[in-house]
Amino acid sequence: NSKLSYPRDARRQGLTGRPRVGFRIDQNGRISGSSVVLKGTSGHEALDRNALAAVAQVSLSPPPPGLVGKEITIILGYNRQRGRS
């Protein structure tokens, strides 16, 4: 969640949304950039791009037991009141 920021232009325009992002964690706890995919759009390209970039930067060390190599999907929320959730 610390990698997720509300894009300045999107905030100014009042864009909100909840993109779904899928990814895989490798044995070192890193998320392979090639495994990061948009599973469901927020309805706004800027928010979708931002969510994909944020997930691609995450590293989980040590990796969560049982999740290495499995496809994981998360929902990231952008809203005007809290910025992100």
NUNUBA-89163 format. One line per field, with one value per residue: residue in three letters; x, y, z of N, C-alpha, C in turn. Coordinates in Angstrom, 1 decimal. Example, Ala and Ser with C-alpha at 12.3 -4.5 7.8 and 13.67 -1.06 7.14 Angstrom:
2
rest: ALA / SER
n.xx: 13.2 / 12.8
n.yy: -5.7 / -2.2
n.zz: 7.8 / 7.1
ca.xx: 12.3 / 13.7
ca.yy: -4.5 / -1.1
ca.zz: 7.8 / 7.1
c.xx: 13.2 / 12.9
c.yy: -3.3 / 0.0
c.zz: 7.8 / 7.9
END
This chain:
85
rest: ASN / SER / LYS / LEU / SER / TYR / PRO / ARG / ASP / ALA / ARG / ARG / GLN / GLY / LEU / THR / GLY / ARG / PRO / ARG / VAL / GLY / PHE / ARG / ILE / ASP / GLN / ASN / GLY / ARG / ILE / SER / GLY / SER / SER / VAL / VAL / LEU / LYS / GLY / THR / SER / GLY / HIS / GLU / ALA / LEU / ASP / ARG / ASN / ALA / LEU / ALA / ALA / VAL / ALA / GLN / VAL / SER / LEU / SER / PRO / PRO / PRO / PRO / GLY / LEU / VAL / GLY / LYS / GLU / ILE / THR / ILE / ILE / LEU / GLY / TYR / ASN / ARG / GLN / ARG / GLY / ARG / SER
n.xx: 0.8 / 2.1 / 3.4 / 1.5 / 0.2 / -2.0 / -2.5 / -1.6 / -3.0 / -5.2 / -6.4 / -7.0 / -8.9 / -10.9 / -11.1 / -12.1 / -11.8 / -11.5 / -9.2 / -8.4 / -5.7 / -3.5 / -0.9 / 2.3 / 4.4 / 7.8 / 10.3 / 12.1 / 10.6 / 9.9 / 8.0 / 7.4 / 7.7 / 6.7 / 4.6 / 2.6 / -0.6 / -3.5 / -6.6 / -9.1 / -10.6 / -10.4 / -11.8 / -10.6 / -7.7 / -5.4 / -5.5 / -5.4 / -2.9 / -1.2 / -1.8 / -0.8 / 1.9 / 2.6 / 2.2 / 4.1 / 6.4 / 6.6 / 8.1 / 8.3 / 9.7 / 10.4 / 8.9 / 5.4 / 4.3 / 3.3 / 2.3 / 4.1 / 4.7 / 2.0 / -0.9 / -2.1 / -4.7 / -5.5 / -7.4 / -7.2 / -7.9 / -8.9 / -9.9 / -11.5 / -11.8 / -10.0 / -7.8 / -6.2 / -6.9
n.yy: -1.2 / 1.2 / 1.9 / 2.8 / 5.6 / 8.4 / 9.6 / 12.9 / 14.4 / 12.9 / 13.1 / 15.8 / 15.9 / 14.5 / 11.8 / 8.4 / 5.0 / 1.4 / -0.5 / -3.9 / -6.0 / -8.5 / -10.8 / -12.5 / -13.9 / -14.3 / -16.8 / -15.3 / -13.3 / -11.2 / -9.4 / -10.3 / -8.1 / -8.8 / -10.4 / -8.9 / -7.9 / -6.2 / -7.0 / -6.1 / -3.1 / 0.3 / 2.1 / 4.3 / 5.2 / 6.4 / 5.8 / 3.0 / 2.5 / 3.6 / 1.8 / -0.6 / 0.0 / 0.5 / -2.0 / -3.5 / -2.7 / -3.7 / -5.7 / -8.6 / -9.7 / -12.1 / -14.1 / -14.7 / -17.6 / -20.4 / -18.9 / -18.4 / -18.3 / -18.6 / -17.3 / -14.1 / -11.9 / -8.6 / -5.8 / -2.4 / 0.7 / 3.9 / 7.0 / 10.1 / 11.1 / 9.8 / 9.4 / 7.0 / 3.5
n.zz: 0.0 / 0.6 / -1.8 / -3.4 / -4.9 / -5.2 / -8.4 / -9.2 / -11.3 / -11.6 / -9.1 / -9.1 / -11.1 / -9.9 / -10.1 / -9.4 / -8.5 / -8.7 / -9.5 / -10.5 / -9.9 / -11.1 / -10.2 / -9.7 / -7.2 / -6.8 / -5.7 / -4.2 / -3.2 / -4.8 / -7.2 / -10.4 / -13.0 / -15.5 / -14.8 / -13.8 / -14.3 / -15.6 / -14.3 / -14.0 / -14.9 / -13.5 / -14.8 / -15.5 / -17.2 / -16.2 / -13.4 / -13.6 / -14.8 / -12.8 / -10.7 / -11.7 / -11.9 / -9.3 / -8.0 / -9.4 / -8.2 / -5.7 / -3.1 / -1.2 / 1.5 / 3.9 / 1.3 / 1.4 / 2.9 / 0.9 / -1.2 / -3.2 / -6.6 / -7.2 / -8.7 / -7.8 / -7.0 / -6.4 / -5.2 / -5.7 / -4.2 / -5.2 / -4.0 / -3.5 / -0.9 / 0.9 / -0.7 / -1.3 / -0.9
ca.xx: 0.0 / 2.9 / 3.8 / 0.4 / -0.1 / -3.1 / -1.9 / -2.0 / -4.0 / -6.5 / -7.0 / -7.5 / -10.1 / -11.8 / -11.3 / -12.1 / -12.0 / -11.0 / -8.6 / -8.0 / -4.4 / -3.0 / 0.6 / 2.9 / 5.5 / 8.9 / 10.9 / 12.8 / 9.6 / 9.8 / 6.9 / 7.9 / 7.0 / 5.9 / 3.4 / 1.6 / -1.6 / -4.8 / -7.7 / -10.3 / -10.2 / -11.0 / -12.6 / -9.7 / -6.4 / -4.4 / -5.5 / -5.0 / -1.5 / -0.6 / -1.9 / 0.1 / 3.3 / 2.8 / 2.3 / 5.4 / 7.5 / 6.6 / 8.9 / 7.8 / 10.8 / 10.4 / 7.7 / 4.3 / 4.3 / 2.2 / 1.9 / 5.2 / 4.4 / 0.6 / -1.5 / -2.8 / -5.4 / -5.8 / -8.1 / -6.6 / -9.0 / -8.6 / -11.1 / -11.2 / -11.7 / -8.8 / -6.7 / -6.1 / -7.3
ca.yy: 0.0 / 2.4 / 2.2 / 3.4 / 7.1 / 8.9 / 10.5 / 14.3 / 14.8 / 12.1 / 13.7 / 17.1 / 15.6 / 13.8 / 10.4 / 7.4 / 3.7 / 0.2 / -1.5 / -5.2 / -6.3 / -9.8 / -10.9 / -13.7 / -13.7 / -15.3 / -17.4 / -14.2 / -12.3 / -10.1 / -9.5 / -10.1 / -7.1 / -9.4 / -11.2 / -7.9 / -7.6 / -5.6 / -8.0 / -5.3 / -1.6 / 1.3 / 3.0 / 5.4 / 4.7 / 6.9 / 5.0 / 1.6 / 2.5 / 3.8 / 0.6 / -1.6 / 0.4 / 0.3 / -3.5 / -4.0 / -2.2 / -4.4 / -6.8 / -9.2 / -10.6 / -13.3 / -14.3 / -15.3 / -19.1 / -20.9 / -18.0 / -18.3 / -18.9 / -18.6 / -16.0 / -13.4 / -10.7 / -7.6 / -4.6 / -1.2 / 1.7 / 5.3 / 7.8 / 11.5 / 11.4 / 9.2 / 9.4 / 5.6 / 2.6
ca.zz: 0.0 / 0.6 / -3.1 / -4.2 / -4.7 / -6.1 / -9.4 / -9.0 / -12.3 / -11.4 / -7.9 / -9.5 / -11.9 / -9.0 / -10.6 / -8.4 / -9.1 / -7.9 / -10.4 / -10.0 / -10.5 / -10.8 / -10.2 / -9.1 / -6.3 / -7.0 / -4.5 / -3.5 / -2.7 / -5.7 / -8.1 / -11.7 / -13.8 / -16.6 / -14.3 / -13.4 / -15.4 / -15.2 / -14.3 / -14.0 / -14.9 / -12.6 / -15.6 / -15.8 / -17.6 / -15.3 / -12.2 / -13.9 / -15.0 / -11.5 / -9.9 / -12.2 / -11.6 / -7.8 / -7.7 / -9.9 / -7.3 / -4.4 / -2.7 / 0.0 / 2.0 / 3.0 / 0.6 / 2.2 / 2.7 / 0.1 / -2.3 / -4.3 / -7.9 / -7.5 / -9.2 / -6.8 / -7.5 / -5.4 / -5.6 / -5.1 / -4.3 / -5.2 / -3.8 / -3.2 / 0.5 / 1.5 / -1.7 / -1.7 / 0.2
c.xx: 0.9 / 3.4 / 2.7 / 0.2 / -1.2 / -2.5 / -2.5 / -3.1 / -5.3 / -7.2 / -7.7 / -8.9 / -11.2 / -12.1 / -11.2 / -12.2 / -11.3 / -10.4 / -8.2 / -6.7 / -4.0 / -1.5 / 1.0 / 4.1 / 6.5 / 9.4 / 11.7 / 11.9 / 9.3 / 8.6 / 7.5 / 7.1 / 6.1 / 4.7 / 2.3 / 0.7 / -2.9 / -5.9 / -9.0 / -10.0 / -11.0 / -12.0 / -11.8 / -8.3 / -5.3 / -4.3 / -5.0 / -3.5 / -0.7 / -0.7 / -0.9 / 1.6 / 3.6 / 3.0 / 3.7 / 6.6 / 7.6 / 7.5 / 8.5 / 8.9 / 10.6 / 9.0 / 6.6 / 4.3 / 3.0 / 1.8 / 2.9 / 4.7 / 2.9 / 0.1 / -2.3 / -3.5 / -5.8 / -6.6 / -7.6 / -7.7 / -8.4 / -9.9 / -10.7 / -11.0 / -10.4 / -7.6 / -6.5 / -6.6 / -6.9
c.yy: 1.3 / 2.8 / 2.9 / 4.8 / 7.5 / 9.9 / 11.9 / 14.7 / 14.1 / 12.7 / 15.0 / 17.0 / 14.9 / 12.4 / 9.4 / 6.1 / 2.6 / -0.8 / -2.8 / -5.6 / -7.7 / -9.8 / -12.2 / -13.3 / -14.7 / -15.8 / -16.4 / -13.2 / -11.2 / -10.4 / -9.3 / -9.1 / -7.7 / -10.2 / -10.2 / -7.6 / -7.0 / -6.6 / -7.3 / -3.8 / -0.8 / 2.1 / 4.2 / 4.9 / 5.2 / 6.1 / 3.5 / 1.6 / 2.7 / 2.5 / -0.5 / -1.3 / 0.2 / -1.1 / -4.0 / -3.6 / -3.0 / -5.6 / -7.3 / -10.1 / -10.8 / -13.3 / -15.0 / -16.8 / -19.5 / -20.0 / -17.8 / -19.0 / -18.9 / -17.3 / -15.4 / -12.2 / -9.9 / -6.5 / -3.4 / -0.1 / 3.1 / 6.1 / 9.2 / 11.8 / 11.0 / 9.2 / 8.0 / 4.8 / 1.2
c.zz: 0.0 / -0.8 / -3.9 / -3.8 / -5.6 / -7.1 / -9.2 / -10.0 / -12.0 / -10.1 / -8.3 / -10.3 / -11.1 / -9.5 / -9.4 / -9.1 / -8.2 / -9.0 / -9.7 / -10.7 / -10.1 / -11.0 / -9.6 / -8.3 / -6.6 / -5.7 / -3.6 / -2.9 / -3.6 / -6.7 / -9.5 / -12.5 / -14.9 / -16.1 / -13.9 / -14.5 / -14.8 / -15.4 / -14.4 / -14.0 / -13.9 / -13.4 / -16.0 / -16.1 / -16.7 / -14.0 / -12.5 / -14.1 / -13.7 / -10.7 / -10.4 / -11.9 / -10.1 / -7.5 / -8.2 / -9.0 / -6.0 / -4.2 / -1.4 / 0.5 / 3.5 / 2.3 / 1.5 / 1.9 / 1.9 / -1.1 / -3.4 / -5.5 / -8.2 / -7.9 / -8.1 / -7.4 / -6.3 / -6.0 / -4.9 / -5.3 / -4.3 / -5.0 / -3.3 / -1.7 / 1.2 / 0.6 / -2.2 / -0.6 / -0.1
END
